Amino acid sequence: MTMNQQICPKCQGEMEQGFVLDNTHGARIVSHWSSGQPKKSFWTGTKLSEDKQIPIGTFRCKDCGYLESFARPEFDAS
Ligand SMILES: [Zn+2]
């Protein structure tokens, strides 16, 4: 599956790659997808299983603004 060229499923416009920012504790990190249902944790707010988080890449249509997201390891910050 190539991530180079995405076509908007709504208007067939050109989509550009980006990502959704998490602003947390003053840092900006790439949002991650996590499997399962969120469980509340007293210490961290939301309990996460570290090994099941996948960074999210989001494509945005240049014409209509539609967003399409993919959770894939290569979208992690490098
Ligand atoms: Zn579009």
PDB file of the backbone (N, CA, C, O) and the ligand in Angstrom, with CONECT records:
HET     ZN  A 101       1
ATOM      1  N   MET A   1       0.846  -1.202   0.000  1.00  0.00           N
ATOM      2  CA  MET A   1       0.000   0.000   0.000  1.00  0.00           C
ATOM      3  C   MET A   1       0.879   1.249   0.000  1.00  0.00           C
ATOM      4  O   MET A   1       1.622   1.486   0.953  1.00  0.00           O
ATOM      5  N   THR A   2       0.800   2.026  -1.034  1.00  0.00           N
ATOM      6  CA  THR A   2       1.609   3.234  -1.108  1.00  0.00           C
ATOM      7  C   THR A   2       0.839   4.418  -0.538  1.00  0.00           C
ATOM      8  O   THR A   2      -0.374   4.539  -0.706  1.00  0.00           O
ATOM      9  N   MET A   3       1.581   5.281   0.137  1.00  0.00           N
ATOM     10  CA  MET A   3       0.958   6.439   0.779  1.00  0.00           C
ATOM     11  C   MET A   3       1.253   7.716  -0.007  1.00  0.00           C
ATOM     12  O   MET A   3       0.942   8.816   0.451  1.00  0.00           O
ATOM     13  N   ASN A   4       1.844   7.569  -1.175  1.00  0.00           N
ATOM     14  CA  ASN A   4       2.320   8.754  -1.881  1.00  0.00           C
ATOM     15  C   ASN A   4       1.183   9.589  -2.448  1.00  0.00           C
ATOM     16  O   ASN A   4       1.183  10.811  -2.296  1.00  0.00           O
ATOM     17  N   GLN A   5       0.230   8.962  -3.087  1.00  0.00           N
ATOM     18  CA  GLN A   5      -0.813   9.721  -3.754  1.00  0.00           C
ATOM     19  C   GLN A   5      -2.185   9.268  -3.270  1.00  0.00           C
ATOM     20  O   GLN A   5      -2.582   8.124  -3.492  1.00  0.00           O
ATOM     21  N   GLN A   6      -2.904  10.164  -2.612  1.00  0.00           N
ATOM     22  CA  GLN A   6      -4.241   9.858  -2.147  1.00  0.00           C
ATOM     23  C   GLN A   6      -5.230  10.741  -2.916  1.00  0.00           C
ATOM     24  O   GLN A   6      -5.000  11.933  -3.125  1.00  0.00           O
ATOM     25  N   ILE A   7      -6.316  10.125  -3.321  1.00  0.00           N
ATOM     26  CA  ILE A   7      -7.368  10.859  -4.014  1.00  0.00           C
ATOM     27  C   ILE A   7      -8.572  10.961  -3.084  1.00  0.00           C
ATOM     28  O   ILE A   7      -8.977   9.976  -2.467  1.00  0.00           O
ATOM     29  N   CYS A   8      -9.134  12.152  -2.992  1.00  0.00           N
ATOM     30  CA  CYS A   8     -10.270  12.378  -2.106  1.00  0.00           C
ATOM     31  C   CYS A   8     -11.466  11.521  -2.525  1.00  0.00           C
ATOM     32  O   CYS A   8     -11.889  11.566  -3.681  1.00  0.00           O
ATOM     33  N   PRO A   9     -12.017  10.733  -1.576  1.00  0.00           N
ATOM     34  CA  PRO A   9     -13.173   9.891  -1.908  1.00  0.00           C
ATOM     35  C   PRO A   9     -14.461  10.695  -2.080  1.00  0.00           C
ATOM     36  O   PRO A   9     -15.459  10.176  -2.581  1.00  0.00           O
ATOM     37  N   LYS A  10     -14.438  11.944  -1.670  1.00  0.00           N
ATOM     38  CA  LYS A  10     -15.633  12.789  -1.778  1.00  0.00           C
ATOM     39  C   LYS A  10     -15.687  13.553  -3.092  1.00  0.00           C
ATOM     40  O   LYS A  10     -16.727  13.604  -3.749  1.00  0.00           O
ATOM     41  N   CYS A  11     -14.553  14.151  -3.473  1.00  0.00           N
ATOM     42  CA  CYS A  11     -14.581  15.018  -4.654  1.00  0.00           C
ATOM     43  C   CYS A  11     -13.485  14.680  -5.658  1.00  0.00           C
ATOM     44  O   CYS A  11     -13.329  15.377  -6.660  1.00  0.00           O
ATOM     45  N   GLN A  12     -12.711  13.599  -5.396  1.00  0.00           N
ATOM     46  CA  GLN A  12     -11.622  13.171  -6.264  1.00  0.00           C
ATOM     47  C   GLN A  12     -10.519  14.226  -6.370  1.00  0.00           C
ATOM     48  O   GLN A  12      -9.744  14.231  -7.327  1.00  0.00           O
ATOM     49  N   GLY A  13     -10.459  15.104  -5.394  1.00  0.00           N
ATOM     50  CA  GLY A  13      -9.396  16.106  -5.370  1.00  0.00           C
ATOM     51  C   GLY A  13      -8.105  15.509  -4.860  1.00  0.00           C
ATOM     52  O   GLY A  13      -8.068  14.367  -4.400  1.00  0.00           O
ATOM     53  N   GLU A  14      -7.048  16.291  -4.947  1.00  0.00           N
ATOM     54  CA  GLU A  14      -5.743  15.847  -4.481  1.00  0.00           C
ATOM     55  C   GLU A  14      -5.655  15.990  -2.965  1.00  0.00           C
ATOM     56  O   GLU A  14      -6.086  16.998  -2.404  1.00  0.00           O
ATOM     57  N   MET A  15      -5.093  14.972  -2.302  1.00  0.00           N
ATOM     58  CA  MET A  15      -4.969  15.021  -0.848  1.00  0.00           C
ATOM     59  C   MET A  15      -3.515  15.154  -0.462  1.00  0.00           C
ATOM     60  O   MET A  15      -2.645  14.550  -1.089  1.00  0.00           O
ATOM     61  N   GLU A  16      -3.244  15.938   0.562  1.00  0.00           N
ATOM     62  CA  GLU A  16      -1.878  16.096   1.044  1.00  0.00           C
ATOM     63  C   GLU A  16      -1.729  15.467   2.416  1.00  0.00           C
ATOM     64  O   GLU A  16      -2.644  15.491   3.239  1.00  0.00           O
ATOM     65  N   GLN A  17      -0.519  14.888   2.645  1.00  0.00           N
ATOM     66  CA  GLN A  17      -0.275  14.180   3.897  1.00  0.00           C
ATOM     67  C   GLN A  17      -0.041  15.157   5.033  1.00  0.00           C
ATOM     68  O   GLN A  17       0.566  16.212   4.847  1.00  0.00           O
ATOM     69  N   GLY A  18      -0.524  14.799   6.201  1.00  0.00           N
ATOM     70  CA  GLY A  18      -0.277  15.577   7.401  1.00  0.00           C
ATOM     71  C   GLY A  18      -0.496  14.698   8.606  1.00  0.00           C
ATOM     72  O   GLY A  18      -0.482  13.471   8.505  1.00  0.00           O
ATOM     73  N   PHE A  19      -0.695  15.312   9.724  1.00  0.00           N
ATOM     74  CA  PHE A  19      -0.979  14.539  10.935  1.00  0.00           C
ATOM     75  C   PHE A  19      -1.736  15.413  11.913  1.00  0.00           C
ATOM     76  O   PHE A  19      -1.716  16.639  11.806  1.00  0.00           O
ATOM     77  N   VAL A  20      -2.405  14.781  12.870  1.00  0.00           N
ATOM     78  CA  VAL A  20      -3.159  15.495  13.891  1.00  0.00           C
ATOM     79  C   VAL A  20      -2.278  15.671  15.116  1.00  0.00           C
ATOM     80  O   VAL A  20      -1.709  14.711  15.635  1.00  0.00           O
ATOM     81  N   LEU A  21      -2.176  16.900  15.562  1.00  0.00           N
ATOM     82  CA  LEU A  21      -1.305  17.194  16.702  1.00  0.00           C
ATOM     83  C   LEU A  21      -2.004  16.951  18.030  1.00  0.00           C
ATOM     84  O   LEU A  21      -3.171  17.296  18.215  1.00  0.00           O
ATOM     85  N   ASP A  22      -1.266  16.352  18.939  1.00  0.00           N
ATOM     86  CA  ASP A  22      -1.672  16.291  20.336  1.00  0.00           C
ATOM     87  C   ASP A  22      -0.882  17.334  21.101  1.00  0.00           C
ATOM     88  O   ASP A  22       0.347  17.266  21.137  1.00  0.00           O
ATOM     89  N   ASN A  23      -1.542  18.282  21.704  1.00  0.00           N
ATOM     90  CA  ASN A  23      -0.843  19.228  22.564  1.00  0.00           C
ATOM     91  C   ASN A  23      -0.949  18.736  23.993  1.00  0.00           C
ATOM     92  O   ASN A  23      -2.012  18.812  24.610  1.00  0.00           O
ATOM     93  N   THR A  24       0.155  18.231  24.516  1.00  0.00           N
ATOM     94  CA  THR A  24       0.126  17.648  25.843  1.00  0.00           C
ATOM     95  C   THR A  24       1.334  18.088  26.645  1.00  0.00           C
ATOM     96  O   THR A  24       2.470  17.902  26.208  1.00  0.00           O
ATOM     97  N   HIS A  25       1.108  18.659  27.792  1.00  0.00           N
ATOM     98  CA  HIS A  25       2.170  19.132  28.683  1.00  0.00           C
ATOM     99  C   HIS A  25       3.144  20.054  27.945  1.00  0.00           C
ATOM    100  O   HIS A  25       4.351  20.008  28.180  1.00  0.00           O
ATOM    101  N   GLY A  26       2.612  20.883  27.060  1.00  0.00           N
ATOM    102  CA  GLY A  26       3.451  21.820  26.350  1.00  0.00           C
ATOM    103  C   GLY A  26       4.187  21.226  25.165  1.00  0.00           C
ATOM    104  O   GLY A  26       4.830  21.949  24.404  1.00  0.00           O
ATOM    105  N   ALA A  27       4.096  19.907  25.004  1.00  0.00           N
ATOM    106  CA  ALA A  27       4.764  19.271  23.876  1.00  0.00           C
ATOM    107  C   ALA A  27       3.748  19.003  22.769  1.00  0.00           C
ATOM    108  O   ALA A  27       2.551  18.865  23.019  1.00  0.00           O
ATOM    109  N   ARG A  28       4.249  18.934  21.565  1.00  0.00           N
ATOM    110  CA  ARG A  28       3.390  18.611  20.436  1.00  0.00           C
ATOM    111  C   ARG A  28       3.807  17.256  19.887  1.00  0.00           C
ATOM    112  O   ARG A  28       4.931  17.082  19.417  1.00  0.00           O
ATOM    113  N   ILE A  29       2.897  16.310  19.952  1.00  0.00           N
ATOM    114  CA  ILE A  29       3.222  14.977  19.469  1.00  0.00           C
ATOM    115  C   ILE A  29       2.147  14.512  18.490  1.00  0.00           C
ATOM    116  O   ILE A  29       1.030  15.030  18.470  1.00  0.00           O
ATOM    117  N   VAL A  30       2.508  13.540  17.698  1.00  0.00           N
ATOM    118  CA  VAL A  30       1.573  12.966  16.739  1.00  0.00           C
ATOM    119  C   VAL A  30       0.549  12.119  17.483  1.00  0.00           C
ATOM    120  O   VAL A  30       0.909  11.313  18.342  1.00  0.00           O
ATOM    121  N   SER A  31      -0.720  12.299  17.157  1.00  0.00           N
ATOM    122  CA  SER A  31      -1.750  11.474  17.774  1.00  0.00           C
ATOM    123  C   SER A  31      -1.532  10.006  17.434  1.00  0.00           C
ATOM    124  O   SER A  31      -1.047   9.665  16.355  1.00  0.00           O
ATOM    125  N   HIS A  32      -1.901   9.148  18.379  1.00  0.00           N
ATOM    126  CA  HIS A  32      -1.756   7.720  18.179  1.00  0.00           C
ATOM    127  C   HIS A  32      -3.104   7.034  18.293  1.00  0.00           C
ATOM    128  O   HIS A  32      -3.972   7.439  19.067  1.00  0.00           O
ATOM    129  N   TRP A  33      -3.251   5.998  17.511  1.00  0.00           N
ATOM    130  CA  TRP A  33      -4.414   5.133  17.641  1.00  0.00           C
ATOM    131  C   TRP A  33      -4.082   4.052  18.654  1.00  0.00           C
ATOM    132  O   TRP A  33      -2.978   3.508  18.656  1.00  0.00           O
ATOM    133  N   SER A  34      -5.057   3.740  19.530  1.00  0.00           N
ATOM    134  CA  SER A  34      -4.850   2.703  20.526  1.00  0.00           C
ATOM    135  C   SER A  34      -5.991   1.701  20.447  1.00  0.00           C
ATOM    136  O   SER A  34      -7.152   2.090  20.319  1.00  0.00           O
ATOM    137  N   SER A  35      -5.673   0.430  20.523  1.00  0.00           N
ATOM    138  CA  SER A  35      -6.700  -0.596  20.398  1.00  0.00           C
ATOM    139  C   SER A  35      -7.531  -0.696  21.665  1.00  0.00           C
ATOM    140  O   SER A  35      -7.073  -0.319  22.744  1.00  0.00           O
ATOM    141  N   GLY A  36      -8.717  -1.188  21.544  1.00  0.00           N
ATOM    142  CA  GLY A  36      -9.579  -1.418  22.689  1.00  0.00           C
ATOM    143  C   GLY A  36     -10.302  -0.162  23.129  1.00  0.00           C
ATOM    144  O   GLY A  36     -10.192   0.886  22.493  1.00  0.00           O
ATOM    145  N   GLN A  37     -11.042  -0.272  24.224  1.00  0.00           N
ATOM    146  CA  GLN A  37     -11.760   0.862  24.765  1.00  0.00           C
ATOM    147  C   GLN A  37     -10.881   1.603  25.765  1.00  0.00           C
ATOM    148  O   GLN A  37     -10.084   0.990  26.475  1.00  0.00           O
ATOM    149  N   PRO A  38     -11.031   2.940  25.818  1.00  0.00           N
ATOM    150  CA  PRO A  38     -10.253   3.690  26.802  1.00  0.00           C
ATOM    151  C   PRO A  38     -10.692   3.344  28.220  1.00  0.00           C
ATOM    152  O   PRO A  38     -11.884   3.245  28.509  1.00  0.00           O
ATOM    153  N   LYS A  39      -9.702   3.161  29.104  1.00  0.00           N
ATOM    154  CA  LYS A  39      -9.991   2.887  30.504  1.00  0.00           C
ATOM    155  C   LYS A  39      -9.417   4.013  31.344  1.00  0.00           C
ATOM    156  O   LYS A  39      -8.284   4.446  31.135  1.00  0.00           O
ATOM    157  N   LYS A  40     -10.199   4.474  32.283  1.00  0.00           N
ATOM    158  CA  LYS A  40      -9.733   5.563  33.124  1.00  0.00           C
ATOM    159  C   LYS A  40      -8.629   5.097  34.059  1.00  0.00           C
ATOM    160  O   LYS A  40      -8.680   4.002  34.620  1.00  0.00           O
ATOM    161  N   SER A  41      -7.641   5.946  34.209  1.00  0.00           N
ATOM    162  CA  SER A  41      -6.546   5.665  35.122  1.00  0.00           C
ATOM    163  C   SER A  41      -6.381   6.850  36.050  1.00  0.00           C
ATOM    164  O   SER A  41      -6.410   8.000  35.614  1.00  0.00           O
ATOM    165  N   PHE A  42      -6.209   6.568  37.321  1.00  0.00           N
ATOM    166  CA  PHE A  42      -6.049   7.626  38.309  1.00  0.00           C
ATOM    167  C   PHE A  42      -4.816   8.473  38.021  1.00  0.00           C
ATOM    168  O   PHE A  42      -4.830   9.684  38.246  1.00  0.00           O
ATOM    169  N   TRP A  43      -3.751   7.851  37.526  1.00  0.00           N
ATOM    170  CA  TRP A  43      -2.468   8.533  37.380  1.00  0.00           C
ATOM    171  C   TRP A  43      -2.354   9.296  36.077  1.00  0.00           C
ATOM    172  O   TRP A  43      -1.843  10.416  36.075  1.00  0.00           O
ATOM    173  N   THR A  44      -2.804   8.741  34.985  1.00  0.00           N
ATOM    174  CA  THR A  44      -2.526   9.350  33.688  1.00  0.00           C
ATOM    175  C   THR A  44      -3.771   9.824  32.964  1.00  0.00           C
ATOM    176  O   THR A  44      -3.666  10.301  31.834  1.00  0.00           O
ATOM    177  N   GLY A  45      -4.935   9.714  33.561  1.00  0.00           N
ATOM    178  CA  GLY A  45      -6.146  10.153  32.888  1.00  0.00           C
ATOM    179  C   GLY A  45      -6.741   9.039  32.061  1.00  0.00           C
ATOM    180  O   GLY A  45      -7.839   8.565  32.351  1.00  0.00           O
ATOM    181  N   THR A  46      -6.044   8.623  31.056  1.00  0.00           N
ATOM    182  CA  THR A  46      -6.481   7.501  30.245  1.00  0.00           C
ATOM    183  C   THR A  46      -5.383   6.458  30.209  1.00  0.00           C
ATOM    184  O   THR A  46      -4.237   6.748  29.862  1.00  0.00           O
ATOM    185  N   LYS A  47      -5.750   5.240  30.571  1.00  0.00           N
ATOM    186  CA  LYS A  47      -4.767   4.163  30.621  1.00  0.00           C
ATOM    187  C   LYS A  47      -4.501   3.648  29.214  1.00  0.00           C
ATOM    188  O   LYS A  47      -5.430   3.410  28.442  1.00  0.00           O
ATOM    189  N   LEU A  48      -3.237   3.480  28.893  1.00  0.00           N
ATOM    190  CA  LEU A  48      -2.877   3.013  27.562  1.00  0.00           C
ATOM    191  C   LEU A  48      -1.958   1.812  27.652  1.00  0.00           C
ATOM    192  O   LEU A  48      -1.097   1.731  28.527  1.00  0.00           O
ATOM    193  N   SER A  49      -2.153   0.892  26.742  1.00  0.00           N
ATOM    194  CA  SER A  49      -1.199  -0.199  26.624  1.00  0.00           C
ATOM    195  C   SER A  49      -0.173   0.212  25.583  1.00  0.00           C
ATOM    196  O   SER A  49      -0.488   0.341  24.400  1.00  0.00           O
ATOM    197  N   GLU A  50       1.050   0.414  26.032  1.00  0.00           N
ATOM    198  CA  GLU A  50       2.089   1.019  25.210  1.00  0.00           C
ATOM    199  C   GLU A  50       2.334   0.266  23.906  1.00  0.00           C
ATOM    200  O   GLU A  50       2.651   0.871  22.883  1.00  0.00           O
ATOM    201  N   ASP A  51       2.188  -1.043  23.949  1.00  0.00           N
ATOM    202  CA  ASP A  51       2.555  -1.825  22.773  1.00  0.00           C
ATOM    203  C   ASP A  51       1.466  -1.840  21.709  1.00  0.00           C
ATOM    204  O   ASP A  51       1.652  -2.403  20.630  1.00  0.00           O
ATOM    205  N   LYS A  52       0.336  -1.224  22.011  1.00  0.00           N
ATOM    206  CA  LYS A  52      -0.747  -1.262  21.037  1.00  0.00           C
ATOM    207  C   LYS A  52      -1.111   0.129  20.522  1.00  0.00           C
ATOM    208  O   LYS A  52      -2.253   0.380  20.137  1.00  0.00           O
ATOM    209  N   GLN A  53      -0.131   1.022  20.520  1.00  0.00           N
ATOM    210  CA  GLN A  53      -0.372   2.355  19.995  1.00  0.00           C
ATOM    211  C   GLN A  53       0.284   2.516  18.634  1.00  0.00           C
ATOM    212  O   GLN A  53       1.436   2.131  18.434  1.00  0.00           O
ATOM    213  N   ILE A  54      -0.456   3.082  17.714  1.00  0.00           N
ATOM    214  CA  ILE A  54       0.046   3.255  16.359  1.00  0.00           C
ATOM    215  C   ILE A  54      -0.124   4.723  15.969  1.00  0.00           C
ATOM    216  O   ILE A  54      -1.209   5.284  16.119  1.00  0.00           O
ATOM    217  N   PRO A  55       0.952   5.351  15.465  1.00  0.00           N
ATOM    218  CA  PRO A  55       0.835   6.759  15.070  1.00  0.00           C
ATOM    219  C   PRO A  55      -0.131   6.938  13.898  1.00  0.00           C
ATOM    220  O   PRO A  55      -0.247   6.077  13.026  1.00  0.00           O
ATOM    221  N   ILE A  56      -0.816   8.072  13.903  1.00  0.00           N
ATOM    222  CA  ILE A  56      -1.850   8.329  12.905  1.00  0.00           C
ATOM    223  C   ILE A  56      -1.367   9.362  11.893  1.00  0.00           C
ATOM    224  O   ILE A  56      -0.930  10.454  12.258  1.00  0.00           O
ATOM    225  N   GLY A  57      -1.453   9.005  10.639  1.00  0.00           N
ATOM    226  CA  GLY A  57      -1.231   9.965   9.558  1.00  0.00           C
ATOM    227  C   GLY A  57      -2.576  10.367   8.981  1.00  0.00           C
ATOM    228  O   GLY A  57      -3.433   9.517   8.742  1.00  0.00           O
ATOM    229  N   THR A  58      -2.763  11.655   8.757  1.00  0.00           N
ATOM    230  CA  THR A  58      -4.041  12.136   8.247  1.00  0.00           C
ATOM    231  C   THR A  58      -3.841  12.889   6.938  1.00  0.00           C
ATOM    232  O   THR A  58      -3.007  13.791   6.850  1.00  0.00           O
ATOM    233  N   PHE A  59      -4.600  12.517   5.943  1.00  0.00           N
ATOM    234  CA  PHE A  59      -4.549  13.208   4.659  1.00  0.00           C
ATOM    235  C   PHE A  59      -5.711  14.197   4.580  1.00  0.00           C
ATOM    236  O   PHE A  59      -6.824  13.906   5.020  1.00  0.00           O
ATOM    237  N   ARG A  60      -5.431  15.369   4.009  1.00  0.00           N
ATOM    238  CA  ARG A  60      -6.447  16.409   3.878  1.00  0.00           C
ATOM    239  C   ARG A  60      -6.623  16.758   2.406  1.00  0.00           C
ATOM    240  O   ARG A  60      -5.655  16.994   1.683  1.00  0.00           O
ATOM    241  N   CYS A  61      -7.880  16.785   1.985  1.00  0.00           N
ATOM    242  CA  CYS A  61      -8.185  17.162   0.607  1.00  0.00           C
ATOM    243  C   CYS A  61      -7.960  18.658   0.432  1.00  0.00           C
ATOM    244  O   CYS A  61      -8.476  19.471   1.199  1.00  0.00           O
ATOM    245  N   LYS A  62      -7.176  19.009  -0.596  1.00  0.00           N
ATOM    246  CA  LYS A  62      -6.891  20.421  -0.850  1.00  0.00           C
ATOM    247  C   LYS A  62      -8.119  21.164  -1.351  1.00  0.00           C
ATOM    248  O   LYS A  62      -8.191  22.389  -1.253  1.00  0.00           O
ATOM    249  N   ASP A  63      -9.080  20.428  -1.886  1.00  0.00           N
ATOM    250  CA  ASP A  63     -10.260  21.074  -2.474  1.00  0.00           C
ATOM    251  C   ASP A  63     -11.391  21.233  -1.468  1.00  0.00           C
ATOM    252  O   ASP A  63     -11.899  22.338  -1.282  1.00  0.00           O
ATOM    253  N   CYS A  64     -11.798  20.132  -0.810  1.00  0.00           N
ATOM    254  CA  CYS A  64     -12.978  20.212   0.053  1.00  0.00           C
ATOM    255  C   CYS A  64     -12.641  20.106   1.537  1.00  0.00           C
ATOM    256  O   CYS A  64     -13.511  20.325   2.380  1.00  0.00           O
ATOM    257  N   GLY A  65     -11.381  19.772   1.872  1.00  0.00           N
ATOM    258  CA  GLY A  65     -10.981  19.728   3.269  1.00  0.00           C
ATOM    259  C   GLY A  65     -11.285  18.423   3.966  1.00  0.00           C
ATOM    260  O   GLY A  65     -11.099  18.320   5.178  1.00  0.00           O
ATOM    261  N   TYR A  66     -11.748  17.419   3.237  1.00  0.00           N
ATOM    262  CA  TYR A  66     -12.049  16.124   3.846  1.00  0.00           C
ATOM    263  C   TYR A  66     -10.789  15.509   4.442  1.00  0.00           C
ATOM    264  O   TYR A  66      -9.717  15.568   3.840  1.00  0.00           O
ATOM    265  N   LEU A  67     -10.924  14.919   5.631  1.00  0.00           N
ATOM    266  CA  LEU A  67      -9.795  14.281   6.301  1.00  0.00           C
ATOM    267  C   LEU A  67      -9.946  12.770   6.283  1.00  0.00           C
ATOM    268  O   LEU A  67     -11.030  12.242   6.532  1.00  0.00           O
ATOM    269  N   GLU A  68      -8.848  12.077   5.987  1.00  0.00           N
ATOM    270  CA  GLU A  68      -8.836  10.624   6.018  1.00  0.00           C
ATOM    271  C   GLU A  68      -7.586  10.183   6.763  1.00  0.00           C
ATOM    272  O   GLU A  68      -6.477  10.614   6.444  1.00  0.00           O
ATOM    273  N   SER A  69      -7.770   9.327   7.752  1.00  0.00           N
ATOM    274  CA  SER A  69      -6.659   8.958   8.624  1.00  0.00           C
ATOM    275  C   SER A  69      -6.264   7.499   8.442  1.00  0.00           C
ATOM    276  O   SER A  69      -7.102   6.640   8.168  1.00  0.00           O
ATOM    277  N   PHE A  70      -4.965   7.237   8.600  1.00  0.00           N
ATOM    278  CA  PHE A  70      -4.433   5.891   8.577  1.00  0.00           C
ATOM    279  C   PHE A  70      -3.555   5.711   9.807  1.00  0.00           C
ATOM    280  O   PHE A  70      -2.720   6.565  10.105  1.00  0.00           O
ATOM    281  N   ALA A  71      -3.738   4.612  10.518  1.00  0.00           N
ATOM    282  CA  ALA A  71      -2.875   4.292  11.648  1.00  0.00           C
ATOM    283  C   ALA A  71      -1.830   3.307  11.169  1.00  0.00           C
ATOM    284  O   ALA A  71      -2.109   2.121  10.990  1.00  0.00           O
ATOM    285  N   ARG A  72      -0.609   3.815  10.961  1.00  0.00           N
ATOM    286  CA  ARG A  72       0.468   2.966  10.439  1.00  0.00           C
ATOM    287  C   ARG A  72       1.776   3.360  11.115  1.00  0.00           C
ATOM    288  O   ARG A  72       2.002   4.536  11.402  1.00  0.00           O
ATOM    289  N   PRO A  73       2.651   2.359  11.373  1.00  0.00           N
ATOM    290  CA  PRO A  73       3.897   2.626  12.109  1.00  0.00           C
ATOM    291  C   PRO A  73       4.767   3.695  11.435  1.00  0.00           C
ATOM    292  O   PRO A  73       5.466   4.436  12.127  1.00  0.00           O
ATOM    293  N   GLU A  74       4.736   3.789  10.099  1.00  0.00           N
ATOM    294  CA  GLU A  74       5.646   4.731   9.430  1.00  0.00           C
ATOM    295  C   GLU A  74       5.242   6.184   9.611  1.00  0.00           C
ATOM    296  O   GLU A  74       5.980   7.076   9.195  1.00  0.00           O
ATOM    297  N   PHE A  75       4.085   6.450  10.225  1.00  0.00           N
ATOM    298  CA  PHE A  75       3.672   7.826  10.457  1.00  0.00           C
ATOM    299  C   PHE A  75       4.253   8.401  11.746  1.00  0.00           C
ATOM    300  O   PHE A  75       3.996   9.557  12.083  1.00  0.00           O
ATOM    301  N   ASP A  76       5.028   7.606  12.461  1.00  0.00           N
ATOM    302  CA  ASP A  76       5.605   8.120  13.704  1.00  0.00           C
ATOM    303  C   ASP A  76       6.619   9.212  13.394  1.00  0.00           C
ATOM    304  O   ASP A  76       7.220   9.238  12.320  1.00  0.00           O
ATOM    305  N   ALA A  77       6.797  10.111  14.356  1.00  0.00           N
ATOM    306  CA  ALA A  77       7.747  11.204  14.177  1.00  0.00           C
ATOM    307  C   ALA A  77       9.146  10.659  14.007  1.00  0.00           C
ATOM    308  O   ALA A  77       9.540   9.727  14.708  1.00  0.00           O
ATOM    309  N   SER A  78       9.909  11.233  13.078  1.00  0.00           N
ATOM    310  CA  SER A  78      11.270  10.761  12.849  1.00  0.00           C
ATOM    311  C   SER A  78      12.256  11.890  13.047  1.00  0.00           C
ATOM    312  O   SER A  78      13.461  11.690  12.898  1.00  0.00           O
TER     313      SER A  78
HETATM  314 ZN    ZN A 101     -12.283  16.542  -1.524  1.00  0.00          ZN2+
END
